[in-house]
Amino acid sequence: MKRTITAMLLACCGLQACGLAGTEGRQTIAGGLQSEMRDIRLQMVREIGDASARRPEQCHVVPLGVRACGGPRDYLIYSSAISDERKLEELARQYAEAEEKYNRVTGAASTCTHVMPPQVRLDKGKCTGGER
């Protein structure tokens, strides 16, 4: 905890020294984080592809993002038959980390409702989502 506070103070001091401590600096940082999240999500969508599968047990969900109140923002459906699960999990971790930073920098607020993962099923050779 003490190290985290120290790191945050040093980061704030560094931003002030660079002239980025004000609103403009936060907007610059937030814009960079939004761009990073867009890039990561695009990589995830490419990795998921069309989510085709042969068996229902090949259909899965991966959490996407972090709400300001906690918990995933959404879920993406994928097929383990065509997607690299470890790669998707790593991309999801990177996305969540970037969104968590974005939430802190912008002072974001969100509803504190828990978003349930969709029920996945195999429909005509594709993994799809049903009711939450």
C-alpha positions, 0 to 999 in steps of 0.5 A: 500500500505504501509503495502504491501511494509513493508510486502515485505521488511520483507519477503525479509529480512527474506529470506536473514537471512535464506540464501534464498535471491539469485537465489537458494532461488527463485528457492526453492520458485518457486519449492514449488509453482509449486508443490502447483499448481500441487496439486491444479489442480489435486484436481480440475480435480478430483472434475470435474470428467467426467463433466457429465450433463443432461441439458446444463445449468449445464455446466460452466467454472472456470478460472484457474491461472493468467497470468503475464500480468493479466487475467486467464491462461486458463479455466476448464469446469465442470458440476454443476450436479456433481461438488461442485461449491464453492469448485471449486471456492475456489481451483481456487482462491488458484491456482491463488494466488499461480501462482501470487506468482510464477510469482512475484518470477520468474519475469515471463512474458506472452503475454498480450492477453486476454484468452476468456472462451470457449463456453460450450455445452452439448454433449452426456451427457458431458459438453465440450468446443467449440470455444473461 
